[in-house]
Amino acid sequence: MELDIVVHSISEKIGRHKPSLKWSFSFAHAKCDRSCTKNCKYRRFIRCIFCLVVLEINFFGTRGSRHVSGGPFDYGRDTSCVGVREVGSSIWTIFDLGSGLNNFAEKLSGNVVADFLLSHYHFDHLQGLPFFYPMDRSDSKVRIFAPNIGGDPLGQLFAPPFFPVSPFAFRGDISKSYIEDGQEIELLSGGSVEAFEVAHTDTEFGYRLTLGGRRICYVPDHQEPYGEMALRGKVLEMIDGCDLLIHDAQYNASDFATKAHWGHSTYDFAAELAEQGSVKRLALFHHDPSRNDDEINRELKHLKENHPDLEICAAHQGEDLFI
């Protein structure tokens, strides 16, 4: 028995209207292997009815350390910012507030309703916050969560003489909360997120998001163990079996030889960690500002050859994932 579904919604994605476009899905796919879509050019927007798309992941900024110009840098020019929402929802969960936050602003048609989750206080992860103009609307609501390191670092940073206007003075309903390792937060979207400590040069939290029956783990800056160093914290426990792991992959082996203590991971370590955690899909993230597209493609090819059972992609600014 088959069900024919007329697809209208993908017309926006493919740039032309095809109201007669039909796809057949078989009820025989009780355990779907995605054979219904893996050879389809529209596979990013269509799923078998037994594995319907639930979440939309938007990579608004994918670069590490600093914004880049020139090229070829199609994998991303802006610093860390990732948005997640349920398909069809207008309520967002945003991981990190780098220069990519401006791309999120441009995606919005008006107000914003969102939870912002800051991983740590390095400039490349929060430099977009004071320029996020959708917060300056009376119908906007934003809750900002950040690691508790004592004091009021966000209030102190975004104030004279460092910045002329505080984003917390915008007209929207804007709040900030400093959270602890292991704290769980109920989100505006109806989902939840748990913070967990990640080894880096300064205090950092990774986040495990549970929304729509899916789990996403966000680990943007992660010190790869070296020498006698062991894997710190609950990273393996938190990523276990997640649907998507967004993980630091700033360095290759050559970089790490001279920058092992700089607080980041290699491509190989990210893939090995994902396999140990039985992750379903790995998105390489926090691309080094010196790494161009050809170099990222070579590293990605290498990983796919050495980890054939792991679904791997390189996070690409402006492209979305659906799970």
Helices and strands as residue ranges (DSSP letters): E 2-6, H 11-14, E 22-26, G 49-51, E 55-61, E 81-86, E 91-95, H 101-107, E 113-117, G 123-125, G 129-131, G 133-135, E 141-147, H 153-157, G 167-169, E 173-179, E 184-186, E 192-197, E 205-211, E 214-219, H 235-239, E 244-248, H 253-259, G 260-262, H 267-276, E 281-285, H 293-306, E 311-314, E 320-322
